[in-house]
Amino acid sequence: MAEAAEIETLSFEAALAELEQIVGKLESGQAPLEDSIRLYARGAELKAHCEKRLEAARLQVEKIVKGASGGLGVEPAEFS
């Protein structure tokens, strides 16, 4: 689990760059089977981390609004 904890400390950009390197290695077909399995597992963890970071960013740029009918909704944050 040390690797999973280490992944949590990566920025989105660092995780994405590592994921791209892993994809390149796997697509080349040059890695031995055991290395490919290890790389695939690491890539899956990096992908999940990137998705989590993107979702957190999405939530930061949305805001909750109260509609005319009293119901709550979400709309994009305004940047001015």
MMTF fields as JSON, N, C-alpha, C and O atoms, coordinates in Angstrom:
{
  "mmtfVersion": "1.0.0",
  "mmtfProducer": "UNKNOWN",
  "numBonds": 319,
  "numAtoms": 320,
  "numGroups": 80,
  "numChains": 1,
  "numModels": 1,
  "chainsPerModel": [1],
  "groupsPerChain": [80],
  "chainIdList": ["A"],
  "bondAtomList": [4, 2, 8, 6, 12, 10, 16, 14, 20, 18, 24, 22, 28, 26, 32, 30, 36, 34, 40, 38, 44, 42, 48, 46, 52, 50, 56, 54, 60, 58, 64, 62, 68, 66, 72, 70, 76, 74, 80, 78, 84, 82, 88, 86, 92, 90, 96, 94, 100, 98, 104, 102, 108, 106, 112, 110, 116, 114, 120, 118, 124, 122, 128, 126, 132, 130, 136, 134, 140, 138, 144, 142, 148, 146, 152, 150, 156, 154, 160, 158, 164, 162, 168, 166, 172, 170, 176, 174, 180, 178, 184, 182, 188, 186, 192, 190, 196, 194, 200, 198, 204, 202, 208, 206, 212, 210, 216, 214, 220, 218, 224, 222, 228, 226, 232, 230, 236, 234, 240, 238, 244, 242, 248, 246, 252, 250, 256, 254, 260, 258, 264, 262, 268, 266, 272, 270, 276, 274, 280, 278, 284, 282, 288, 286, 292, 290, 296, 294, 300, 298, 304, 302, 308, 306, 312, 310, 316, 314],
  "bondOrderList": [1, 1, 1, 1, 1, 1, 1, 1, 1, 1, 1, 1, 1, 1, 1, 1, 1, 1, 1, 1, 1, 1, 1, 1, 1, 1, 1, 1, 1, 1, 1, 1, 1, 1, 1, 1, 1, 1, 1, 1, 1, 1, 1, 1, 1, 1, 1, 1, 1, 1, 1, 1, 1, 1, 1, 1, 1, 1, 1, 1, 1, 1, 1, 1, 1, 1, 1, 1, 1, 1, 1, 1, 1, 1, 1, 1, 1, 1, 1],
  "groupList": [{"groupName": "MET", "atomNameList": ["N", "CA", "C", "O"], "elementList": ["N", "C", "C", "O"], "formalChargeList": [0, 0, 0, 0], "bondAtomList": [1, 0, 2, 1, 3, 2], "bondOrderList": [1, 1, 2], "singleLetterCode": "M", "chemCompType": "L-PEPTIDE LINKING"}, {"groupName": "ALA", "atomNameList": ["N", "CA", "C", "O"], "elementList": ["N", "C", "C", "O"], "formalChargeList": [0, 0, 0, 0], "bondAtomList": [1, 0, 2, 1, 3, 2], "bondOrderList": [1, 1, 2], "singleLetterCode": "A", "chemCompType": "L-PEPTIDE LINKING"}, {"groupName": "GLU", "atomNameList": ["N", "CA", "C", "O"], "elementList": ["N", "C", "C", "O"], "formalChargeList": [0, 0, 0, 0], "bondAtomList": [1, 0, 2, 1, 3, 2], "bondOrderList": [1, 1, 2], "singleLetterCode": "E", "chemCompType": "L-PEPTIDE LINKING"}, {"groupName": "ILE", "atomNameList": ["N", "CA", "C", "O"], "elementList": ["N", "C", "C", "O"], "formalChargeList": [0, 0, 0, 0], "bondAtomList": [1, 0, 2, 1, 3, 2], "bondOrderList": [1, 1, 2], "singleLetterCode": "I", "chemCompType": "L-PEPTIDE LINKING"}, {"groupName": "THR", "atomNameList": ["N", "CA", "C", "O"], "elementList": ["N", "C", "C", "O"], "formalChargeList": [0, 0, 0, 0], "bondAtomList": [1, 0, 2, 1, 3, 2], "bondOrderList": [1, 1, 2], "singleLetterCode": "T", "chemCompType": "L-PEPTIDE LINKING"}, {"groupName": "LEU", "atomNameList": ["N", "CA", "C", "O"], "elementList": ["N", "C", "C", "O"], "formalChargeList": [0, 0, 0, 0], "bondAtomList": [1, 0, 2, 1, 3, 2], "bondOrderList": [1, 1, 2], "singleLetterCode": "L", "chemCompType": "L-PEPTIDE LINKING"}, {"groupName": "SER", "atomNameList": ["N", "CA", "C", "O"], "elementList": ["N", "C", "C", "O"], "formalChargeList": [0, 0, 0, 0], "bondAtomList": [1, 0, 2, 1, 3, 2], "bondOrderList": [1, 1, 2], "singleLetterCode": "S", "chemCompType": "L-PEPTIDE LINKING"}, {"groupName": "PHE", "atomNameList": ["N", "CA", "C", "O"], "elementList": ["N", "C", "C", "O"], "formalChargeList": [0, 0, 0, 0], "bondAtomList": [1, 0, 2, 1, 3, 2], "bondOrderList": [1, 1, 2], "singleLetterCode": "F", "chemCompType": "L-PEPTIDE LINKING"}, {"groupName": "GLN", "atomNameList": ["N", "CA", "C", "O"], "elementList": ["N", "C", "C", "O"], "formalChargeList": [0, 0, 0, 0], "bondAtomList": [1, 0, 2, 1, 3, 2], "bondOrderList": [1, 1, 2], "singleLetterCode": "Q", "chemCompType": "L-PEPTIDE LINKING"}, {"groupName": "VAL", "atomNameList": ["N", "CA", "C", "O"], "elementList": ["N", "C", "C", "O"], "formalChargeList": [0, 0, 0, 0], "bondAtomList": [1, 0, 2, 1, 3, 2], "bondOrderList": [1, 1, 2], "singleLetterCode": "V", "chemCompType": "L-PEPTIDE LINKING"}, {"groupName": "GLY", "atomNameList": ["N", "CA", "C", "O"], "elementList": ["N", "C", "C", "O"], "formalChargeList": [0, 0, 0, 0], "bondAtomList": [1, 0, 2, 1, 3, 2], "bondOrderList": [1, 1, 2], "singleLetterCode": "G", "chemCompType": "PEPTIDE LINKING"}, {"groupName": "LYS", "atomNameList": ["N", "CA", "C", "O"], "elementList": ["N", "C", "C", "O"], "formalChargeList": [0, 0, 0, 0], "bondAtomList": [1, 0, 2, 1, 3, 2], "bondOrderList": [1, 1, 2], "singleLetterCode": "K", "chemCompType": "L-PEPTIDE LINKING"}, {"groupName": "PRO", "atomNameList": ["N", "CA", "C", "O"], "elementList": ["N", "C", "C", "O"], "formalChargeList": [0, 0, 0, 0], "bondAtomList": [1, 0, 2, 1, 3, 2], "bondOrderList": [1, 1, 2], "singleLetterCode": "P", "chemCompType": "L-PEPTIDE LINKING"}, {"groupName": "ASP", "atomNameList": ["N", "CA", "C", "O"], "elementList": ["N", "C", "C", "O"], "formalChargeList": [0, 0, 0, 0], "bondAtomList": [1, 0, 2, 1, 3, 2], "bondOrderList": [1, 1, 2], "singleLetterCode": "D", "chemCompType": "L-PEPTIDE LINKING"}, {"groupName": "ARG", "atomNameList": ["N", "CA", "C", "O"], "elementList": ["N", "C", "C", "O"], "formalChargeList": [0, 0, 0, 0], "bondAtomList": [1, 0, 2, 1, 3, 2], "bondOrderList": [1, 1, 2], "singleLetterCode": "R", "chemCompType": "L-PEPTIDE LINKING"}, {"groupName": "TYR", "atomNameList": ["N", "CA", "C", "O"], "elementList": ["N", "C", "C", "O"], "formalChargeList": [0, 0, 0, 0], "bondAtomList": [1, 0, 2, 1, 3, 2], "bondOrderList": [1, 1, 2], "singleLetterCode": "Y", "chemCompType": "L-PEPTIDE LINKING"}, {"groupName": "HIS", "atomNameList": ["N", "CA", "C", "O"], "elementList": ["N", "C", "C", "O"], "formalChargeList": [0, 0, 0, 0], "bondAtomList": [1, 0, 2, 1, 3, 2], "bondOrderList": [1, 1, 2], "singleLetterCode": "H", "chemCompType": "L-PEPTIDE LINKING"}, {"groupName": "CYS", "atomNameList": ["N", "CA", "C", "O"], "elementList": ["N", "C", "C", "O"], "formalChargeList": [0, 0, 0, 0], "bondAtomList": [1, 0, 2, 1, 3, 2], "bondOrderList": [1, 1, 2], "singleLetterCode": "C", "chemCompType": "L-PEPTIDE LINKING"}],
  "groupTypeList": [0, 1, 2, 1, 1, 2, 3, 2, 4, 5, 6, 7, 2, 1, 1, 5, 1, 2, 5, 2, 8, 3, 9, 10, 11, 5, 2, 6, 10, 8, 1, 12, 5, 2, 13, 6, 3, 14, 5, 15, 1, 14, 10, 1, 2, 5, 11, 1, 16, 17, 2, 11, 14, 5, 2, 1, 1, 14, 5, 8, 9, 2, 11, 3, 9, 11, 10, 1, 6, 10, 10, 5, 10, 9, 2, 12, 1, 2, 7, 6],
  "groupIdList": [1, 2, 3, 4, 5, 6, 7, 8, 9, 10, 11, 12, 13, 14, 15, 16, 17, 18, 19, 20, 21, 22, 23, 24, 25, 26, 27, 28, 29, 30, 31, 32, 33, 34, 35, 36, 37, 38, 39, 40, 41, 42, 43, 44, 45, 46, 47, 48, 49, 50, 51, 52, 53, 54, 55, 56, 57, 58, 59, 60, 61, 62, 63, 64, 65, 66, 67, 68, 69, 70, 71, 72, 73, 74, 75, 76, 77, 78, 79, 80],
  "secStructList": [7, 2, 2, 2, 2, 2, 2, 2, 6, 1, 7, 2, 2, 2, 2, 2, 2, 2, 2, 2, 2, 2, 2, 2, 2, 2, 2, 2, 6, 7, 1, 7, 2, 2, 2, 2, 2, 2, 2, 2, 2, 2, 2, 2, 2, 2, 2, 2, 2, 2, 2, 2, 2, 2, 2, 2, 2, 2, 2, 2, 6, 3, 3, 3, 3, 3, 7, 6, 6, 1, 7, 3, 3, 3, 3, 3, 7, 7, 7, 7],
  "xCoordList": [0.802, 0.0, 0.84, 0.308, 2.143, 3.006, 2.91, 2.934, 2.801, 2.697, 1.396, 1.386, 0.291, -0.988, -0.925, -1.455, -0.281, -0.133, 0.734, 0.476, 1.76, 2.636, 1.883, 2.103, 1.01, 0.226, -0.658, -0.831, -1.213, -2.086, -1.376, -2.028, -0.052, 0.696, 1.015, 1.456, 0.798, 1.126, 0.12, -1.076, 0.617, -0.279, -0.944, -0.5, -1.998, -2.671, -1.685, -1.633, -0.908, 0.017, 1.091, 1.427, 1.625, 2.66, 2.082, 2.717, 0.881, 0.236, -0.073, 0.126, -0.556, -0.873, 0.384, 0.366, 1.477, 2.733, 3.227, 3.667, 3.157, 3.587, 2.669, 3.133, 1.384, 0.425, 0.716, 0.649, 1.031, 1.369, 2.623, 2.687, 3.618, 4.828, 4.495, 5.007, 3.636, 3.243, 2.513, 2.782, 1.599, 0.858, 1.827, 1.684, 2.802, 3.795, 4.571, 4.791, 4.984, 5.717, 4.857, 5.318, 3.592, 2.703, 2.379, 2.318, 2.17, 1.862, 3.043, 2.853, 4.243, 5.425, 5.55, 6.16, 4.973, 5.03, 6.397, 6.626, 7.307, 8.67, 8.866, 9.876, 7.916, 8.074, 7.743, 6.789, 8.529, 8.213, 6.842, 6.353, 6.239, 4.882, 4.735, 3.799, 5.628, 5.517, 5.6, 4.864, 6.481, 6.58, 5.316, 4.85, 4.77, 3.534, 2.386, 1.597, 2.292, 1.234, 1.42, 0.459, 2.648, 2.943, 2.648, 2.059, 3.06, 2.801, 1.309, 0.828, 0.577, -0.862, -1.543, -2.413, -1.143, -1.727, -1.42, -2.294, -0.19, 0.196, -0.596, -1.056, -0.756, -1.52, -2.967, -3.549, -3.556, -4.946, -5.063, -6.033, -4.085, -4.107, -3.93, -4.592, -3.042, -2.83, -4.075, -4.43, -4.733, -5.961, -7.03, -7.695, -7.197, -8.191, -7.854, -8.743, -6.57, -6.135, -6.451, -6.955, -6.156, -6.435, -7.931, -8.342, -8.739, -10.19, -10.676, -11.544, -10.113, -10.488, -10.109, -10.886, -8.914, -8.476, -9.357, -9.696, -9.726, -10.597, -11.973, -12.534, -12.509, -13.815, -13.748, -14.666, -12.678, -12.512, -12.442, -13.021, -11.742, -11.646, -13.001, -13.375, -13.742, -15.071, -15.977, -16.716, -15.919, -16.764, -16.378, -17.227, -15.116, -14.672, -15.179, -15.346, -15.427, -15.867, -17.374, -17.889, -18.07, -19.527, -20.001, -19.306, -21.173, -21.743, -23.196, -23.88, -23.628, -25.011, -25.876, -25.533, -27.001, -27.911, -29.312, -29.682, -30.072, -31.462, -32.34, -32.323, -33.114, -33.964, -35.215, -35.487, -35.981, -37.205, -38.221, -39.0, -38.217, -39.162, -38.689, -39.379, -37.51, -36.973, -36.064, -35.42, -36.005, -35.136, -33.683, -33.386, -32.805, -31.377, -30.89, -31.353, -29.973, -29.376, -27.906, -27.381, -27.258, -25.834, -25.652, -26.278, -24.798, -24.448, -22.959, -22.357, -22.367, -20.936, -20.62, -21.408, -19.496, -19.059, -18.742, -18.327, -18.939, -18.663, -17.26, -16.869, -16.508, -15.162, -15.151, -15.432, -14.822, -14.786, -13.494, -13.289],
  "yCoordList": [-1.212, 0.0, 1.27, 2.369, 1.123, 2.297, 3.017, 4.247, 2.246, 2.873, 3.658, 4.74, 3.12, 3.829, 5.13, 6.151, 5.098, 6.313, 7.325, 8.528, 6.836, 7.722, 8.358, 9.527, 7.608, 8.139, 9.29, 10.271, 9.185, 10.231, 11.575, 12.619, 11.559, 12.807, 13.459, 14.607, 12.742, 13.272, 14.321, 14.213, 15.322, 16.273, 15.575, 14.512, 16.174, 15.627, 15.513, 14.492, 16.567, 16.603, 15.519, 14.872, 15.322, 14.3, 12.904, 12.047, 12.677, 11.37, 11.092, 9.975, 12.098, 11.928, 11.65, 10.807, 12.353, 12.13, 10.7, 10.046, 10.214, 8.843, 7.845, 6.843, 8.117, 7.242, 7.177, 6.1, 8.293, 8.314, 7.485, 6.798, 7.541, 6.731, 5.243, 4.438, 4.889, 3.488, 2.99, 1.891, 3.792, 3.411, 3.188, 2.23, 4.065, 3.916, 2.613, 1.922, 2.279, 1.031, -0.179, -1.128, -0.148, -1.282, -1.426, -2.541, -0.3, -0.352, -0.847, -1.429, -0.623, -1.06, -2.582, -3.151, -3.239, -4.689, -5.225, -6.43, -4.373, -4.781, -5.219, -5.844, -4.901, -5.254, -6.725, -7.241, -7.403, -8.795, -8.871, -7.875, -10.036, -10.221, -9.714, -8.967, -10.096, -9.667, -8.149, -7.547, -7.539, -6.081, -5.443, -4.42, -6.051, -5.526, -5.558, -4.617, -6.634, -6.744, -5.672, -5.011, -5.5, -4.481, -3.072, -2.243, -2.818, -1.518, -1.269, -0.16, -2.302, -2.159, -1.802, -0.932, -2.479, -2.201, -0.768, -0.064, -0.348, 1.028, 2.016, 3.04, 1.719, 2.59, 2.713, 3.796, 1.61, 1.645, 2.541, 3.288, 2.473, 3.338, 4.798, 5.674, 5.062, 6.433, 6.983, 8.147, 6.15, 6.569, 6.941, 7.967, 6.118, 6.406, 7.704, 8.492, 7.921, 9.147, 10.366, 11.371, 10.281, 11.393, 11.686, 12.846, 10.637, 10.83, 11.511, 12.382, 11.112, 11.715, 13.19, 14.025, 13.508, 14.908, 15.743, 16.883, 15.176, 15.899, 16.153, 17.237, 15.165, 15.341, 16.418, 17.229, 16.438, 17.469, 18.853, 19.81, 18.957, 20.24, 20.656, 21.827, 19.685, 19.999, 20.539, 21.5, 19.927, 20.37, 21.761, 22.515, 22.094, 23.418, 24.516, 25.654, 24.199, 25.24, 25.256, 26.03, 24.414, 24.472, 25.111, 25.075, 25.688, 26.239, 25.799, 25.582, 25.679, 25.275, 26.533, 27.543, 26.451, 27.593, 27.141, 25.983, 28.059, 27.773, 28.357, 29.561, 27.479, 27.902, 28.612, 28.655, 29.174, 29.902, 29.01, 29.491, 27.717, 26.798, 26.324, 25.562, 26.783, 26.389, 25.181, 24.84, 24.527, 23.366, 23.781, 24.867, 22.912, 23.184, 22.643, 21.601, 23.341, 22.912, 23.284, 23.854, 22.963, 23.259, 24.002, 23.68, 24.99, 25.687, 25.994, 26.053, 26.187, 26.485, 27.764, 28.71, 27.796, 28.999, 30.059, 29.745, 31.29, 32.395, 32.896, 33.116, 33.073, 33.61, 34.951, 35.058, 35.985, 37.299, 37.995, 39.121],
  "zCoordList": [0.0, 0.0, 0.0, -0.152, 0.168, 0.16, -1.178, -1.23, -2.267, -3.59, -3.727, -4.313, -3.187, -3.263, -2.469, -2.908, -1.304, -0.514, -1.248, -1.196, -1.929, -2.692, -3.854, -4.171, -4.481, -5.598, -5.124, -5.847, -3.934, -3.398, -3.267, -3.255, -3.169, -3.02, -4.364, -4.402, -5.459, -6.784, -7.231, -6.961, -7.91, -8.557, -9.736, -10.169, -10.245, -11.419, -12.578, -13.263, -12.787, -13.917, -13.804, -14.796, -12.604, -12.408, -12.606, -13.219, -12.089, -12.242, -13.708, -14.186, -14.418, -15.836, -16.65, -17.546, -16.348, -17.071, -16.852, -17.797, -15.614, -15.346, -16.044, -16.59, -16.026, -16.7, -18.202, -18.795, -18.807, -20.23, -20.517, -21.537, -19.631, -19.796, -19.714, -20.492, -18.766, -18.604, -19.845, -20.331, -20.351, -21.559, -22.716, -23.476, -22.846, -23.903, -23.784, -24.779, -22.568, -22.343, -22.657, -23.291, -22.209, -22.463, -23.941, -24.459, -24.626, -26.057, -26.884, -27.951, -26.404, -27.159, -27.171, -28.076, -26.167, -26.093, -25.719, -25.817, -25.298, -24.988, -23.539, -23.218, -22.66, -21.245, -21.027, -21.608, -20.19, -19.846, -19.161, -18.628, -19.182, -18.66, -17.232, -16.946, -16.334, -14.931, -14.806, -14.023, -15.563, -15.548, -16.117, -15.617, -17.159, -17.758, -16.757, -16.683, -15.991, -14.982, -13.915, -13.521, -13.45, -12.44, -12.983, -12.289, -14.218, -14.836, -15.01, -14.778, -15.418, -15.605, -14.28, -14.237, -13.204, -11.886, -11.455, -10.95, -11.655, -11.311, -12.166, -11.662, -13.442, -14.328, -13.895, -13.969, -13.443, -12.974, -11.746, -11.616, -10.845, -9.655, -10.04, -9.484, -10.987, -11.454, -12.142, -11.955, -12.934, -13.619, -12.6, -12.743, -11.579, -10.539, -9.813, -9.491, -9.559, -8.886, -9.755, -9.254, -11.052, -11.961, -12.025, -12.018, -12.087, -12.115, -10.84, -10.885, -9.711, -8.427, -8.394, -7.93, -8.888, -8.929, -9.861, -9.543, -11.005, -11.941, -11.335, -11.494, -10.646, -10.004, -8.933, -8.813, -8.157, -7.13, -7.77, -7.254, -8.881, -9.583, -10.128, -10.057, -10.679, -11.212, -10.114, -10.327, -8.958, -7.851, -7.363, -6.885, -7.481, -7.059, -7.976, -7.539, -9.238, -10.167, -10.372, -11.179, -9.651, -9.68, -8.392, -7.377, -8.435, -7.223, -7.117, -8.117, -5.911, -5.661, -5.671, -5.057, -6.377, -6.461, -6.086, -6.282, -5.552, -5.207, -6.303, -6.556, -6.953, -8.054, -7.57, -6.37, -8.509, -8.192, -7.482, -6.659, -7.796, -7.176, -5.802, -5.126, -5.4, -4.107, -4.16, -3.168, -5.318, -5.451, -5.631, -6.128, -5.223, -5.38, -6.707, -7.171, -7.305, -8.551, -8.576, -7.619, -9.657, -9.812, -11.11, -12.12, -11.076, -12.304, -12.272, -11.2, -13.436, -13.466, -12.706, -12.724, -12.052, -11.363, -12.408, -13.524, -12.04, -12.95, -12.691, -11.545, -13.754, -13.651, -14.335, -15.528, -13.565, -14.192, -13.913, -14.366]
}
